[in-house]
Amino acid sequence: MIYDQAHIPTAPYTASPFGNTAGNTAVNGNGAVARMYSDQAKALKDKIREEHALASQNIYNATNEHVENKWSVDLHGQHVQEALKQITTLCDMFKTMPSKKLIRVVTGRGAHSKGDPKLLLAVRDWLREQGYQFTEGVGFFDVVIPAPPPRGA
């Protein structure tokens, strides 16, 4: 079903009329017209390859969108700026994966912080600012990163 939705029929294009016409025209001695037909045949082949790549990516995304990958990262011992850089890089990487991701971000409760738990509060604020869906536990966040929308949608 997924294949049928994403598949692009190419049977009408496999025997390109441009390629045959280019060959016949070249034989008849009209090089400029032959080149034009040859260029049209190449453009058509390139378009077919592009459409196949898009269909392939959409099939891959559709068959993996139900998968929920679970990851965990521990930010204990990181300074706030270092931790935010790490989580930014991690989330950016996971956004490109076709499945839904659940990342447990461990910050600790802040028991070793002087005053308020700096890392926990900074990560919570960052997650809210970025618009991530998350739940908070004692010293950790479970962050949901949804699958990206299909290409071409």
N, C-alpha and C positions, 0 to 999 in steps of 0.2 A: 504494500500500500504506500509506504513512504517513498519507495523507489518510483512507483507510478506517478506520484505527485511531483517529484523533483526531476524525473527523467525528461530529457529533451529529445524528441525524436529527430534523428539526423539522417534517416534513410534517404529522403529526397536529396540530400546534399552530398552523399558519399561519392556519387559519380558526378562530379561537378561539370556542368555544361561549359563553364568558363575554361576549364583546363583542356577539354577536347577542342573547343573552338580555338583556343590559343595555338594548339598544335597544328590544326588544319590551316589556320591563317598563316602561320610561319612557313608551312610547306608551300603555300601559294605566294610567298615572297613579301608579305606585308608585315614587316617586323614591328612597326609602331603599334598597330592594332593587336598583334599577337601579344606584345608586352602588356597592353591594357587588359586583355583578357586574363593573362597570367597573373597580373596584380590583383584582379578581382577574385580569381580562384584562391590566391594566397590569403586575401582578406576574409573570405568566407571560411577557409580552414581555421584561421586564427579565431574567428567568432565562435566556431563550433567548439574549439578547445576551451575558450573562455566560458562558454555556457556549460560545458561538461564539468569544468572545475567548480563552478558555482553550484551546480546540481550535486556534485560529490560532497561539497562542504555542507550543503543543506541536509543531505541524507545523514551525514556524520553527526551533525548537530541534533537532528530529530531523533536519531537512535540513541543518543547519549543524554538527552535532556532530562530523562527520568532518573538518571544515575545521581546519587548524592555521595560525593566524596567528602570524607571527614579528615581534617588535618588539625594539627595542634602546634602552637608555637609558644615558647616560654620566654617572656621578656624580663624575668627576674634579673636584677643586677644591671639593667640598662638605665642610663639617664633618659629623661623624658624625650629629648630631641633625637637621641639615637634610636629609642624604641619606636617613635613615630615614623622615622625614616624606614626602619625595618618593616613595620606593618604596612606602610604605604607601598613599598616595593612588592611585598607579598600579595597584597590585595590587587594591585595592578596586574601582577602575573596571573592570578587566579581568575580575573575578569575575562581573560581571553580563552579560558577553557570552556568547552561546550556544555558541561554539566553544571548542575547546582552544587555549590560547595558550602560546607559547614566548617568553619575554622574556630577552634577554641584558642582564644588569646589569653594566656595566663599572665596576669600582672602581679599577682600576690595581693594581699589585703592592705599592704602598706604598714605592716607592723614594725618595720625597721626605718620607716620615714620619720623625720622630725616634723611633727604637726600632722597635717592632712596627708593621706596617701597620694602623693604626687603622680605616680605613674598610672594608677587606677583612674584617677580623675581626668588626667590628660587623655588617656585612651578612650574613655567614655565620651568626652567632649569631641574628640576627633571623629569617632564613629558617628555621632549625631550630625556633626558638620558635613560629613561625607554622604549622609543619607542612608547608611547601612541599617538593615534590619538586624537587631541583636537582642539577646537576652543576657541578663547579668546574673552571675552566681557570686559566691563568696571568693573574691580574688581572681575571677576570670569572666570572659565574655564569650558567648557563642554567637559568632557572626555568620550571617547568611549572605553568600554572594551568588546571585541568581545566574543562570545560564544567559549568555548574551543573546540578543534577538538574532534570528537567522539573517544571513547576508542577503541583501536585495529586498528585505522586507521594509 
